[in-house]
Amino acid sequence: MPVKKQDFIHAALKKGYHQVSKKDHIFLRYVDENGKIIDAVHTKISHGGGKNGVISDSLLAKMAHQMKFDAKKELMDYVACTYSLEKYRQMLIDKGYNK
């Protein structure tokens, strides 16, 4: 199920990501609870498609992998706000990305 670009960005910014806008893309980089950027945990979104653009299923699957989720469903729960920041941080700690 595609997701509106703005909904995805809003969820990411509420749950540990920092936005960096460049010419063609919006880069989202994970920041841990100590304010440290974790380079291995990131994703990006194209500026294309306008403000109301959507992110396709195939791209969401790739983004889930970049954000270290085991499945796209976890990313969808994250965007729908049923996957909390605390749960996400613990998942990253368990996988060795957020020490």
N, C-alpha and C positions, 0 to 999 in steps of 0.2 A: 504494500500500500504506500504510494508516494506521500511525502511529507512536505508541507509548505516550508520554504527556505527560512522565512522569518520565525516560524515555530521552532525549527531546529536550532537556529542561532540563539533564540531566547532561552531555550532549555540548557544549551551548552554554557551560556554565560552565567546562568544561575547555579550551575553544577561544576564549577572548577575550571572553566576555560577562560582564556583571555583572547580577545579579538584583535587581530592586526590586519588592517585593510591595505591591500596592494593594488596595483593597476588592474589586474584581471581577476583576482581572487580575494576572498576573505579567508585568512588563516586563523584557525582556532588552536591554541596551544594550551595544554593542561598545566595548571599551576597548583602545586600541593598546598597543604594547610599551613606551611611555613613560608609561602610566597615564592617558592623555587619552581622555575619552569622545568618540567620533565620533557626533554626533547623527544623521547621515544613515543610519547602519547600526544597525538595531534591529528588534525584533519584540515581540509580546505573545501571551500565552496566557491563556485564561479559567480561573478557578478552578473553573468548573463541570465536572461529569463525575466528580468525586471523584479520589482519588489515583491510581487505575488507569485514568483516562480516556484516550481516544485522540484524536489529532489527525487529522482527515479528510484525504483526498487533496486536495480542493479548497482547504482551508485551508493545507496544506503548500505548495501551489503559490504562494499569496499570500505566505507567509512566506519562501519562497525568493527572491522578488522583493524583499522588504523587506531581506533579508540580502545582497542584491546578487549572488546566484548567477544564472547565465545559464539554468539549467534545474533543474527539481525533482530530477532525478537527482543533480546535484551536492550538493544539500541532503541527499538520502538517503545519499550516500557520507560526508558530513560527520557525520551522526548515527551511521552504522555505523563511524565512526572510520577509514575508509580515505582520508579527505580531511584532511590534517594541519593543525594550527594554522599552521605555516610556509607551507604552500600557500595557505591562506585569507588570511593576511596579505599575501602577495605578490599575490594576485588583487585585493585591495582597493587596494594600492598601484598596481598596473597600471591600475585604473579611476579612480584619483585620489581615493579616499576616505581613504587612510591615508598621509599624507605625513610 
